[in-house]
């Protein structure tokens, strides 16, 4: 027989699962948002490293997070005509 405590327990589990998914999505997209805000030239690579890092147990996520703050200058962009 299903009683109130069982229904309430399943409700709490569902809410906690939903909150965990929201937190994981927020953490996974955080390095990309930081890199985009800082005009990092390797935004896509940082985004991929962030999600792959989270999928591998969170080991690589801090690397992507730090990488989002490091700016490598004009890497990957052709030099401007007036640059010498």
Secondary structure in CASP SS format (residue, H / E / C, confidence):
PFRMAT SS
TARGET T0000
AUTHOR 0000-0000-0000
METHOD secondary structure of the structure
MODEL  1
X C 1.00
X C 1.00
X C 1.00
X H 1.00
X H 1.00
X H 1.00
X H 1.00
X H 1.00
X H 1.00
X H 1.00
X H 1.00
X H 1.00
X H 1.00
X H 1.00
X H 1.00
X H 1.00
X H 1.00
X H 1.00
X H 1.00
X H 1.00
X H 1.00
X H 1.00
X H 1.00
X H 1.00
X H 1.00
X H 1.00
X H 1.00
X H 1.00
X H 1.00
X H 1.00
X H 1.00
X H 1.00
X H 1.00
X H 1.00
X H 1.00
X H 1.00
X H 1.00
X C 1.00
X C 1.00
X C 1.00
X C 1.00
X C 1.00
X H 1.00
X H 1.00
X H 1.00
X H 1.00
X H 1.00
X H 1.00
X H 1.00
X H 1.00
X H 1.00
X H 1.00
X H 1.00
X H 1.00
X H 1.00
X C 1.00
X C 1.00
X C 1.00
X C 1.00
X C 1.00
X H 1.00
X H 1.00
X H 1.00
X H 1.00
X H 1.00
X H 1.00
X H 1.00
X H 1.00
X H 1.00
X C 1.00
X C 1.00
X C 1.00
X C 1.00
X C 1.00
X C 1.00
X C 1.00
X C 1.00
X C 1.00
X C 1.00
X C 1.00
X C 1.00
X C 1.00
X C 1.00
X C 1.00
END
